[in-house]
Amino acid sequence: MGVLFNDVVINKLSGGLGRRTPNQDMVSGLLFNSTNDSKGNIEKDKVYRLASVKDAKALGIDESYDTDGVSAYYQISQFFRMNPSGDLFIMRSEEVEYAELVGNKVEEMLVKADGEIRQLAVICYNFDSGNGFNDVVDAIEIGTDVSKQAFLDFRPVEIILEGKGFDISNPTDLKTGADTNVSVVIAMDKDLALKENYKNTAAVGVLLGAISKAKVSENIAWVEKFNLTGEGFRSVGFVGGQELVSEGQMKTLDEYKYIFTRKHTGLPGVYFNDSHTCSLPTSDFTFIEANRTINKAARIARTALLPKLNSPVLVDPDTGKLAPSVVKGFETLCRSALERMISNEEVSEIDILVDQNQDILAKSELEIQMSIVPMGTARRIVVNLGFKNPFQLNATATV
């Protein structure tokens, strides 16, 4: 029986439950070590996926879990404070040394998470092995190799390390000669240092949460968007409860590529200084957002092109060059896949080029050139401010 004009009409709507397609850019990981899990239900080397702090507590990871230098609950709670919509994998290892934890377990965790993790933080409860901050330096080198291999294995990732053992009076320059996807955070809430268990705990969860919340093109030091102040993080401090004594120290730490927190005169809140990686300032990948942008483009392009793997490719029967339809087809395919990054303002432009002059008959290889015009970042805003005397201007015009 049909609906009459003079009737009660019910339209079924969708979207009221707030369900959404998960944003894969926010998928993050936390790798931590603990040789004693008597207070939790976390199997060694098993990956768990959390959607909230409640999920962590269900596994026995609560305030009481953090003892003997372990800070798993604190970091998890700070991650979800910064990004309540976050998606977090965790894994507990019994590797003791920091470098071994990074070298032996990061790849394993990425594989077990099916390559879904986009940014991974690694924390180590014990840093005092006699080497102090050198353990972190070793972990940077190993993490660089691990991240490079992860990219080759189609699981690109950013690695965040905790700067335990950092000495503000004698900081180590973290710049390496390699393009690296590794960052070191030395920020902490100075009030947290009053708690014995957390005195050498960096704000890894805060940084990981901020990165997961940001678009791949956004700097986590963006003042308008990333005020870090909240429960468990309200003041500027450094690992070990250390504090700055001069502006010169802060400039040095920034030049040495550390990630820490600061205040801005005239504006309340706590903010990151920048989004450094341990790369040279001249590197294309000296900032986290540059790496995340490239990583996302690489994932999208590969997903789009995989169905074409081992497909037949038409060539010109006279020259052996790629047929124009093939060139157009691959360029359109890649462009269509990556256009969403442009509309999302994650990149300014993407250029795709398939050179027709390729000898695919000899090589069985198709080469595609992709160039990204990234989003810029206003790291410094310069204002030219002075006085103006309108009388003098008018007198000059009269003459």
N, C-alpha and C positions, 0 to 999 in steps of 0.2 A: 504494500500500500504506500503510495507516494506521500510526500510532505506537502500540505496545503499552505497557501500564503498566510492565512490567519491561524498560525499554530505556534507552539513553543519549540524553538530550534536550539538544539544543543550542539555546539562545535567542540570536538575533542582536540585539545591543545597539547603540545609537547614542550618539554624544557623546564617545567616547574620544579622538578626534583633537583635541578642543578647539576645533573650528570654531564660530564664533559669528556671530550677526547683527551687522553693524557698527553701532556707536553713532554716529549721525550728529552728535551733540552735540560729539564730539571732532574733527571734521574741521576742520583749521586750514590757514592759509596763511602763507607767508613770502615777501615781496616785497623784493628787494634790488637794488642797482645796482652795476654794474661795467662799465667801458668796455673792459676787457681780459680776455678769457676764454681766453687761450692755454693755461692749465693745466687747463681743464675741457672738457666737451663739452656746454655749455649754450647752446642757441640763444637769441638775443635774443627776448624777449617770447613765449616758448613756455612753457606750463605743464607741469610734470612732477609726478607723484604718487609720494611716497615712503612706504614702510611701515617703514623702518628706516634706520639710519646706513649700513648696507651698500649700500642703494640709492643714497645720495648718493655714496658712494665709487665706485660703478660709473659714475657720471657725471663722475668726476674731481674731485669736491668732497671733498677731504681736508685734512689739516693744511697742506699746501703751497699749497692754494688761497687761504688767507687771507693776503694780502699787501696792502700799500698801504692799510691801513685796512679792507679787506673782512673781514667776520667771519661769512660764510655758514656755513662748516663748524662753527664754534664754536656758533652759534645752533642749527643743526640737531641737533648732538650733544647739546646741553643739552635741547632739546625732547624727544628720545627718551629721555634719561635720566630726565626727570620723568614721562614717559608712554610706556613701551615699547610700548603698544598703540595709540599715536597714529597718526593719518592726516594726512599733511602734503603740501599742494601747495606748490611753489616756482616762482618766476618771476624771471628776471634781466632787468633793464632797463638801458638806457644813458642814461636821464634822469639828469642830474647834480645838480640842485637838489632839496632835500627836498620842498618844497611842490609842485613840478611832478611829482615821483615819486608823491606821494599823489594829486594832482589828476588826473593823466593816466593812471595805470596801475592804481590800485586797482579801479576799475570794470571795466576791461578784464580784469583777472585774475579777478574774480568771474564775469564772463560766460563766460570761457573754461573755468572750472571748473564751469559749469552751475549756479551758485548753491549749490553744496554747502558752500562755506567758511562756517563759523560765526564764527570769530575769525581776524583777519589782522594779522600784525605787519609793519611796514615799517621797514627799516634802510637807512641811507645811509652809504656809506664816507667821504664828504667832508662835513664840516659847516662847515669854516672858510672860508666865503665872504665873510667880513668882517662878517656880521650876527650871528655867534655863535648864541646860544640863540634869537634872534628867528626863525631859520629854523624851529625847532620850533614856536614860537607860531603862525607862519603856517600850518604844516602842520596844527595843531589846528583852525584855522578852516576850512581846506579839507576836512579829514577829516570834520568835522561835516556839511558840505554833502553830501559823498560818501555818508556813512552814511545820511543822511536820504533821499537819492535811492534808495539801495540798498533801503531798507525799502519805498518806494513801488513799486519794481520787483520786489518779492517775493523779494529776496535779502538779508534783514537780516543785519548783521555787526557785530562789535566790532572796532575798529581800535586797535592798540597801536603807539605811537611810541617811538622811542629818544631819550632826553634828552641828546643830544650838545651840548656847549657849556654845559652847566649849571654855574652858579657858586653853590656852597653858601653863600658869604658874602653874596650878593645875589640870592636866589631870586625868580623871577617867579611871581606868583599865577596859577595856571592856571584858576581858576574863570571860566567864561563864562556869559553870560546865557541861553544856549540849552541845551535838553536834548541831550546829546551822547553818542555811543557811542565816544568817543575817550579813551584813557588814555595816560599818559606814565610810563615806568619809568626811574629814574635809578640803580637798584641795580647794583652790579658786585662781583665778588670783588676785594678790594683787592690780592691777590697778582697778579691778572691785569694790573693797571696796570703791573707791572714789565716786562711784555712790550710792546715798542714798538708792535707792530701793534694791540694791544688796549687801549691806554691810555685810549681814549675809547669803549670798548664797554660798553653797558648789558646787563643780564641779560634781554634780550628773549626768548631761547629758553626760559629758565627760567620766565618768566611765562606765555608761550604754552603751554608744556607743562603747567603747573599748571592753567591755565584749561581746557584740553582734558580733563584728568583729572577735574576737578570736575563734580559735577552742576550743572545750570544754576542751582540754588538755593543753591549753596555758595559761601561766601566763601573765596578762595584764601589768606587769612590765618588760616584755621582751624588752630590750633596742633597739635591731635591728628593731623591728616591731612596737613599740608603742611610737613614739615621739608624744607627745600630743600638741605640739605647733601649733597654728593656730589662725584664726580670733576669737577674744573673749577669748582667753586663751594663754597668752604668758609668764607668769611669775609665780614663786613659791610664794605661800602665803597660809594663813589659814583663816578659817571663822572669820569674824569680822575684817579682815585686819591685823591679828596678824602675826608676823614673828618669826622664830627661832633665838635664841641668842647663841646657842652652839650645837655642834655635839652630846653632851650627851642628849640634849632634843630630838633630832631626834631618837636616839636609844631607848629612853624611850617610845616615841609614837609608834615606831615600835613594841616593846615588848608588849605594851598595846593593840595592834591589830587594830590600826587606819590605814585607807588608806589615804595617803597624797601624795604630789608630791615633787620631788627633782631634783637637777641637778647632773650631773656626770662630775667631773673635766676632762678636755681635750676633752669633747664632747659637742657640742651645743645641745640645746633642753631641754624639760621638761618631766619628766618621773614619773610614779607611784613608790612608794617604794616597794609594794608587793600586794598580792591578799588576804589579811586577811579576815577571818570571825571571829566572836566573840566567837570562840571555844578555848579550851585549845590547846597549842602547840603540845601536845601529841595525840590529836584527829586525826583520819583518815580524818576528814573533816575540818581541820583548814585552808584550802585554797579554794578559789572559784572554781578553776579548778577541784579539787577533787569532790566537790559537783556536778558540771555540768557533769562530766564524769559519775558518778553513776546515776544521773537523766536521762541522755540520754540512758544509758544501760537499765534502768528500763522501759522507754517508749518503746524502741525497743522490748525488751523481752515480754512485755505484749501484744503489737500489734501482735507479732508472735504467741503467745500462745492462744489468745482469741478465734480463730476459733476452738480450741481443747476443749474448755470448755464444759462440759457435754457429751463429746464423750465417746464411749465404749473403754475400755482398756483390752486387752487380758492378761490373767494370765496363769501361768503354772498349768495344771489341777491336778498335783500331789502335788505341794508345795504351791500353792497360790501366789507365787512370781510373779513379773512382767515378762512377756515374753521377751526374748532377743531382739526381733524385736521392742517391745515397747520402751525399753531402748535406742536402737540405733536410733529409729525414733525421739524421743524427743531431744536427744543430738544433732542429725544432724540438726533438725529444729532450735534450739536455736543458734547453732554454725553458721549456714548459715545466720541467721538474724543479728548476731553481728560481723561477719567477716569484714564488711565495716569499722567498727571502727578501726580495726587493719590496714587495707590498707590505711586509712586516717591518720594513726599515731596519733590516739586519745587514744589508749591504746597499750601496748606492747604485751599483750596476754590475752586471755580469756579461762578459763577452765570450761567446762560443765560436770556435773556428775549427772546421775540419778541412784540412788542406787536400784539394783534389789530386795533387801530385804525390800520391803514395803508391808504392809498389806492393799492394796487398797480396798479389799472386805469389811473390817471392817470400814475403815475410809472414803472411797470415796474421798481420798485426795492423790494427786500425788506431791511429793516433788522433786524439782530440785535445785541442788547446783551450783551456778555460782560464780566464783572467777576471779577478774580482776587484772592483773598486769599493773599498771598505767605507764604512761610516767614519767620519772624523770624530775627534773628542776634544772638547774645549778644556784642555788641561790648564791653560792660563788665559785669563781674560784681561786685556789691557785697556784701560780707560785713560784718555788724555784729558785732564781736567785743569782748567785755569779760569781766571777772571776775564770779564769783558766790560769795557767802559763805553756805553752807548753814546755818551757826549762826544768822545773823540771820533767815533765812527761818523756821527752826523756832521761834525765840523769838517772832516775830510771831504765828505760828499758835497758840502756847500761851496767849498773853495773851487 
